[in-house]
Amino acid sequence: MLYTLTPNPSVDRSLVIPEIRFNSVLRSEQVRLDFGGKGFNVSRALHTFGIESTAIAWVGGGSGKMLADGLQRLGIQTDFVWMDEETRTNTMMIEQEGDWHIKVNEPGPSISEDAIKQMFQKVEGYAKKGDIWVLSGSLPPDVSEGFYADLIALLKSRGARVYLDSNGAALEKGSQAGPYLVKPNIAEASKIVGFNIGGVEEAKRAALPFLRMGIEYFALTMGEAGLLMASQYEIVYARPPTIHVRNAAGSGDALLAGMLYAQSRDMPLVDVARWAVATGTASVETEGVSEISIEGIQALLPNVVSQTINVM
C-alpha cells in the first residue's frame, strides 16, 4: 500500500491575469481551484500513473469538505482527521503571457493535542511492513518540529519505507531520523549542509551529509537546472529541456510521483531521475497543479539530458 500524509493541505486558487502590476486593481480572466497540499498533489499525479494511494491529512471546515469531495471525485481514497478550524486557501496569480507569478500561502489552522494524537493513532493503525509512506509539506502552527521525525521512527519500526519532502527544522529533524529518501530543494539543503549550493559540484558535496544520516537516496531539486539523485553507490544528474512555464505550482510533487513510479518499475537510478524530471516538467507545462499526462511525459523524456557518476 502507498500512503501520502499532508499535515497542512490547502485549497489552491489560481488566478490568470494579463500582467502582474503592483498598487493596482488586477482583474482575473481565468479562475481555477485545485485540491492542494503536497501529499495530495503526489496522490493526484500517482493516480495518473495508475498507482493508487490513500491520502491522509488534517482537514476542517468548508474548505476541508471541498478537499474531501474533490479528491473522492478524482478517485483518490482519503482518511482524514477532522477539525473545527478551516483548512487554508493558497492563492497564485499567473501572468497570461509572461513568466512571472506570485503565490501566497496561508499558515494553516492550529492543530490541537487531541488531533495530533488521533493522527499518530491513524498512522499506527495503517503502518505495516513493505508499505510506502510519503510525508510531505510544511507543518501547521502548534505542531512540533519533530513531528516527521517521530512518524519516521514509528514507520521504520514497522518496516515501512518513508519518503520525506519538507522544509526548515521539520526537514532537518526528519532527515536525522533516516527516511528512505529525502527530497529538498537547493535553499533547504544549503541550510542543512552549511554551504551555498550553486551548481552540480556543490550538489554532489551536499549529498554526503544526508547519506551519512542513514538516508538511502538523496534527491535534490534544482529548479530549471534539474535534479541530482545520489545513493551510496552512484550519483545521477538529469536536466530538463527548456519549456514554456504555465503553472509551476506542484511541479516538485509531480516530480516525486514520477520518481515513485519509476522506482516501482525497478528502473536504474538514471532512469528514475529522467522520469522524475520529465514528470515535473510536464506538470509545469499545464495550467493545473501537479497536472500531468503520460503522453506529455513520454514526449519530454528524449530531451532530458542525464549523466551517471559511479562513486564506488
C-alpha positions in Angstrom: 0.0 0.0 0.0 1.0 3.6 -0.6 0.0 6.5 1.7 0.6 10.2 1.4 0.4 12.3 4.6 -0.2 16.0 4.2 -0.2 17.9 7.6 -1.1 21.2 6.1 -3.3 20.8 3.0 -5.0 23.6 1.1 -7.4 24.7 -1.5 -5.2 26.1 -4.2 -6.8 29.1 -6.0 -5.1 30.1 -9.3 -5.9 33.4 -11.0 -4.7 34.1 -14.5 -4.2 37.9 -15.1 -2.9 39.8 -18.2 0.1 41.3 -16.3 1.3 41.4 -12.7 1.3 45.1 -11.5 1.7 46.4 -8.0 -0.5 49.0 -6.3 -3.2 48.3 -8.9 -6.5 46.5 -9.2 -5.9 43.3 -11.1 -8.7 41.5 -12.9 -8.5 37.8 -13.4 -9.6 36.3 -16.8 -9.5 32.7 -15.5 -10.0 31.2 -12.0 -9.1 27.6 -11.2 -9.5 25.7 -7.9 -7.3 22.6 -7.2 -7.3 20.3 -4.2 -3.8 21.1 -2.9 -1.3 20.2 -0.4 2.0 18.5 -1.3 0.9 15.0 -0.4 -2.4 15.4 -2.2 -0.5 16.6 -5.3 1.6 13.4 -5.2 -1.6 11.3 -4.8 -3.2 13.0 -7.8 -0.1 12.6 -10.0 0.3 8.9 -8.9 -3.4 8.3 -9.9 -2.5 9.4 -13.5 0.2 6.7 -13.4 -2.3 4.1 -12.3 -0.8 3.9 -8.8 -3.5 4.1 -6.1 -2.8 5.7 -2.7 -4.6 6.7 0.4 -4.4 10.5 1.2 -4.2 11.3 5.0 -4.4 14.8 6.4 -5.9 17.1 9.0 -8.8 19.0 7.4 -11.6 21.2 8.6 -14.5 23.5 7.7 -16.0 24.1 4.3 -12.5 24.1 2.6 -11.9 20.6 4.2 -15.2 19.4 2.9 -14.3 20.7 -0.6 -11.0 18.8 -0.5 -12.6 15.6 0.7 -15.3 15.7 -2.0 -12.9 16.8 -4.7 -10.3 14.1 -4.1 -13.0 11.4 -3.9 -14.4 12.6 -7.3 -10.9 12.1 -8.7 -10.9 8.6 -7.4 -8.4 9.1 -4.6 -9.1 7.3 -1.4 -8.9 9.6 1.7 -8.8 9.1 5.5 -8.8 12.4 7.4 -8.6 13.7 10.9 -11.4 16.3 11.0 -11.1 19.6 13.0 -13.3 22.6 13.6 -10.8 25.1 12.2 -10.9 25.9 8.5 -8.4 24.3 6.1 -6.2 27.0 4.5 -6.5 28.5 1.0 -3.4 29.3 -1.0 -3.6 31.8 -3.9 -1.4 32.1 -7.0 -1.5 34.8 -9.6 -0.1 33.9 -13.0 0.6 36.2 -16.0 -1.3 35.0 -19.1 1.7 35.5 -21.5 4.6 36.4 -19.2 6.8 34.2 -16.9 6.0 35.9 -13.6 3.8 34.5 -10.9 3.1 35.4 -7.2 2.0 32.7 -4.7 0.7 33.5 -1.2 0.4 30.6 1.2 -1.7 30.9 4.4 -0.1 29.4 7.6 -2.9 26.9 8.2 -5.0 26.1 11.2 -3.8 25.4 14.7 -3.8 21.7 15.5 -4.9 20.5 18.9 -3.1 18.0 21.0 -6.1 15.6 20.6 -5.9 15.9 16.8 -2.2 15.2 16.8 -2.8 12.1 19.0 -5.5 11.0 16.6 -3.1 11.3 13.6 -0.5 9.1 15.3 -3.1 6.6 16.1 -4.3 6.6 12.5 -0.8 6.1 11.1 0.0 3.4 13.7 -3.2 1.6 12.6 -2.1 1.5 9.0 1.6 1.0 9.3 3.0 -2.3 8.2 6.0 -3.9 6.5 6.6 -3.1 2.9 4.3 -0.1 2.6 5.4 3.2 1.2 4.7 6.5 3.0 5.2 10.0 1.6 5.4 12.6 4.3 5.1 15.9 2.5 4.8 19.6 3.1 5.0 22.2 5.8 3.7 21.8 9.3 0.7 23.7 10.6 1.1 26.0 13.7 1.3 24.2 17.0 2.7 21.0 15.5 6.2 20.1 16.8 9.2 20.4 14.5 9.9 16.8 15.4 6.6 15.6 14.0 8.0 14.0 10.9 11.0 12.5 12.8 8.6 10.8 15.2 6.5 9.5 12.4 9.5 8.2 10.5 10.7 6.3 13.7 7.3 4.8 14.0 7.0 3.8 10.3 10.5 2.4 10.2 9.9 0.3 13.3 7.0 -1.3 11.3 9.2 -2.0 8.2 7.7 0.8 6.0 9.6 2.8 3.5 9.4 6.6 4.0 9.9 9.5 1.5 10.3 12.9 3.1 9.7 16.3 1.4 9.5 19.2 3.8 11.4 22.3 4.8 13.2 24.1 7.7 13.6 22.4 11.0 11.0 19.7 10.2 13.1 18.6 7.2 16.3 18.7 9.2 15.0 16.7 12.1 13.1 14.3 9.8 16.3 13.7 7.8 18.1 12.8 11.0 15.6 10.1 11.6 16.9 8.4 8.4 14.0 8.1 5.9 14.4 6.0 2.8 14.5 9.1 0.5 14.6 12.9 1.2 13.8 15.5 -1.5 14.9 19.0 -0.5 15.4 21.9 -2.9 18.7 23.9 -3.1 17.7 26.5 -0.5 16.5 23.9 2.0 19.6 21.6 1.5 22.0 24.6 1.7 20.7 25.5 5.2 21.3 21.9 6.5 24.7 21.3 5.0 26.0 24.8 5.9 27.2 26.0 2.4 25.7 27.5 -0.6 24.8 25.0 -3.4 25.4 27.0 -6.5 25.6 24.1 -9.1 26.2 20.5 -9.7 29.6 20.2 -8.0 28.2 21.7 -4.8 25.1 19.5 -5.1 27.4 16.4 -5.2 29.1 17.6 -2.0 25.7 18.2 -0.3 24.7 14.6 -0.8 27.2 13.2 1.6 25.9 14.7 4.8 22.4 13.4 4.1 23.6 9.9 3.2 25.6 9.8 6.4 22.3 10.2 8.3 21.2 6.8 7.1 19.2 8.1 4.1 19.4 5.7 1.2 18.5 8.2 -1.6 19.1 12.0 -1.7 17.1 13.8 -4.4 18.0 17.5 -4.8 15.6 19.5 -6.9 17.5 22.4 -8.6 14.7 24.2 -10.4 15.4 24.8 -14.1 18.8 23.2 -13.6 17.2 19.8 -12.9 17.6 17.1 -10.4 20.6 15.4 -8.7 20.0 11.9 -7.1 22.6 10.2 -5.0 23.0 6.8 -3.2 26.0 5.3 -1.6 26.9 3.8 -5.0 26.2 6.3 -7.6 25.2 9.9 -8.4 22.9 10.9 -11.3 22.2 14.3 -12.7 19.3 15.0 -15.0 18.4 18.3 -16.7 15.1 19.2 -18.3 14.6 20.8 -21.7 13.6 24.4 -22.0 9.8 24.8 -22.0 7.2 27.5 -21.6 6.1 27.7 -18.0 2.3 27.8 -17.5 2.0 26.8 -13.8 4.9 25.8 -11.6 2.8 25.1 -8.6 3.1 21.4 -7.5 5.8 20.6 -10.1 8.1 19.2 -7.3 5.2 17.0 -6.1 4.7 15.7 -9.7 8.4 15.1 -9.9 8.2 13.0 -6.7 5.3 11.0 -8.2 7.4 10.3 -11.3 10.2 9.1 -9.1 7.9 6.8 -7.2 6.5 5.4 -10.5 10.0 4.7 -11.9 11.2 3.1 -8.7 8.1 0.9 -8.6 9.2 -0.4 -12.1 12.7 -1.2 -10.7 14.3 1.2 -13.2 18.0 2.0 -12.7 18.7 5.3 -10.9 19.5 7.3 -14.1 16.0 6.4 -15.5 14.4 7.2 -12.1 15.9 10.6 -12.4 14.9 11.0 -16.0 11.3 10.0 -15.3 11.2 12.3 -12.3 12.4 15.3 -14.3 10.2 14.6 -17.3 7.2 14.3 -15.0 7.9 17.6 -13.1 8.5 19.4 -16.4 5.3 18.0 -17.9 3.4 19.4 -14.9 4.9 22.9 -15.4 3.5 22.9 -19.0 -0.1 22.5 -17.8 -2.5 25.0 -16.2 -3.3 22.8 -13.2 -1.4 22.0 -10.0 0.6 18.7 -10.5 -1.4 18.0 -13.6 0.3 15.5 -15.9 -0.3 13.2 -18.8 1.6 10.1 -19.7 1.9 11.3 -23.3 3.3 14.6 -22.2 6.0 12.9 -20.1 6.9 10.5 -22.8 7.3 13.4 -25.3 9.7 15.1 -22.9 11.8 12.1 -22.0 14.1 12.0 -25.1 15.0 15.7 -24.4 16.1 15.1 -20.7 19.9 15.2 -20.6 21.5 12.9 -18.0 24.8 11.6 -16.7 25.8 9.0 -14.2 28.8 9.1 -11.8 29.8 5.9 -10.0 31.2 6.6 -6.6 32.2 3.1 -5.6 
